[in-house]
Amino acid sequence: MAPRTRNFRQLHEASELLLEKLGMLGPRQRAAFDERFRMSWIFHDFALEGTVLSVAEIKAAIDPEIISTPALIPGYNHISSLYEGIDYILQSRGKRLSLNLDWLKRLHQILLPADKKDQVQYRKDNPIHRMYFHELAQADKISYRMRKLTDWFRTEECKRAHPIELACEVHREVIRILPWPEISGRVARLAMNHILINESYWPAIIHHVDRHRYYDTLQRDQDELLELVVSSISEGMVASNRLYQGIVDSSRDF
């Protein structure tokens, strides 16, 4: 684990400017932005793992007033849990974030669907058929690898790391360990964005069109993941600025 400091000042300034603009929206405008932004985040995160959701499906999962077909509820539970996770980390901006094992376990707990909240144990097997093709930790080494990761959180190297490089490093290690069944990738991405958001960076929502690039980077050099994350932050701000302007324009009286 050896993040190298780079100059991300321009990215941070652009993130803060966008946050400042959003802060000037009226309540209804901000609610409209937040809904579309979070729905887009959910769409892309699920699409990364091969599940393409419609707007209607996402709305049905996150709106308690929509009555859903019982057969669809298990899938909707995953969607609503990610919605809850996004809300949790967005509310953390500016608050002190302690990187430790409890923090990772908390994110995992939030992302577990409602009908599986008690399934918090590390995975017990070594999956053969999976979407992550990089080498991952053997099941009997997970506890050791997680302790090693969280020990690193207390080192000076970690404390000196730039937030973007730190976020990428945490993402990479959680993905390499793949500690929990089914949702470890989602936990890794949420942890990465928790660090970014806490430091007032725009989140790195990896676009579904970059799906193959994303999985390829996980098998190669950390710099490739860093480049993808930086481009995801930049492109996400472009899309969010466009959404912001559209909401402002539609609210004007001509």
Secondary structure, DSSP 4 states (H G I P E B T S, - for coil): --------HHHHHHHHHHHHHHHTS-HHHHHHHHHHHHHHHHHHHHHHTT-PPPHHHHHHHH-TTS---GGGHHHHHHHHHHHHHHHHHHTTTTS----SHHHHHHHHHHHS-GGGTT--SPP-S--SS-S--S----GGGHHHHHHHHHHHTTSHHHHHS-HHHHHHHHHHHHHHH--STTTHHHHHHHHHHHHHHHTTPPP----GGGHHHHHHHTTS-HHHHHHHHHHHHHHHHHHHHHHHHHHHHHT---
